[in-house]
Amino acid sequence: MHYKIESIGAEFSNKAISSLEQRFSAKASEGYKFHSVFQIQQPGCLGIGKSTITYLAVYVKE
């Protein structure tokens, strides 16, 4: 089994949702199945800036 993880950001406007659909479809055409999405917090620059929240998508290919 092979996993692929990519950042999908945290913006979910109508345009961003359409773009996300296209990204998921592109991964499916490469043979990956969508597995899950989870939230992470990324530290700020040099660990002193404001941290940001983003989401990661996980795909799997057997």
The 8 nearest C-alpha neighbors of each residue, nearest first, counted from 0:
[[1, 61, 60, 2, 59, 3, 31, 58],
 [0, 2, 60, 59, 61, 3, 58, 31],
 [3, 1, 59, 58, 60, 4, 0, 57],
 [2, 4, 58, 57, 59, 5, 1, 31],
 [5, 3, 57, 56, 58, 55, 2, 6],
 [6, 4, 55, 56, 7, 3, 57, 54],
 [5, 7, 55, 8, 54, 56, 4, 53],
 [6, 8, 54, 55, 5, 56, 9, 53],
 [9, 7, 53, 54, 6, 10, 55, 52],
 [8, 10, 53, 54, 11, 7, 52, 38],
 [11, 9, 8, 12, 15, 16, 7, 53],
 [10, 12, 15, 16, 9, 13, 14, 8],
 [11, 13, 15, 14, 10, 16, 17, 9],
 [14, 12, 16, 15, 17, 11, 18, 10],
 [13, 15, 17, 12, 16, 18, 11, 19],
 [16, 14, 18, 12, 11, 17, 13, 19],
 [17, 15, 19, 13, 18, 14, 11, 12],
 [16, 18, 20, 14, 19, 15, 13, 21],
 [17, 19, 15, 21, 16, 20, 14, 22],
 [20, 18, 16, 22, 21, 17, 15, 23],
 [21, 19, 17, 23, 18, 22, 24, 16],
 [20, 22, 24, 18, 19, 23, 25, 17],
 [23, 21, 19, 25, 24, 20, 18, 26],
 [22, 24, 20, 26, 25, 21, 19, 27],
 [25, 23, 27, 21, 22, 26, 20, 28],
 [26, 24, 22, 28, 27, 23, 21, 29],
 [27, 25, 29, 23, 28, 31, 24, 22],
 [28, 26, 31, 24, 30, 29, 25, 32],
 [27, 29, 25, 30, 26, 24, 31, 23],
 [30, 28, 26, 27, 31, 25, 24, 60],
 [29, 31, 27, 28, 60, 26, 32, 59],
 [32, 30, 60, 27, 59, 26, 58, 29],
 [33, 31, 59, 58, 27, 34, 60, 30],
 [32, 34, 58, 35, 57, 59, 31, 23],
 [33, 35, 58, 57, 32, 59, 36, 56],
 [36, 34, 57, 56, 33, 37, 58, 55],
 [37, 35, 56, 55, 57, 54, 38, 34],
 [36, 38, 55, 54, 39, 35, 56, 57],
 [39, 37, 54, 53, 55, 52, 40, 36],
 [40, 38, 53, 52, 54, 41, 37, 55],
 [39, 41, 52, 51, 53, 42, 50, 38],
 [40, 42, 51, 50, 52, 39, 43, 53],
 [43, 41, 50, 46, 40, 51, 44, 49],
 [42, 44, 48, 50, 49, 46, 47, 45],
 [43, 45, 48, 46, 47, 42, 49, 50],
 [46, 44, 47, 43, 48, 42, 49, 50],
 [45, 47, 43, 44, 42, 48, 50, 49],
 [48, 46, 45, 43, 44, 49, 42, 50],
 [49, 47, 43, 44, 46, 50, 45, 42],
 [48, 50, 43, 51, 47, 42, 44, 46],
 [49, 51, 43, 42, 41, 48, 40, 52],
 [52, 50, 41, 40, 53, 49, 42, 43],
 [51, 53, 40, 39, 41, 38, 50, 9],
 [54, 52, 8, 9, 39, 38, 40, 51],
 [53, 55, 38, 8, 37, 7, 6, 9],
 [54, 56, 6, 5, 37, 36, 7, 38],
 [55, 57, 36, 5, 4, 35, 6, 7],
 [58, 56, 4, 35, 34, 3, 36, 33],
 [59, 57, 33, 34, 3, 32, 2, 31],
 [58, 60, 2, 31, 32, 1, 34, 3],
 [61, 59, 31, 1, 0, 30, 32, 2],
 [60, 0, 1, 59, 31, 30, 2, 32]]
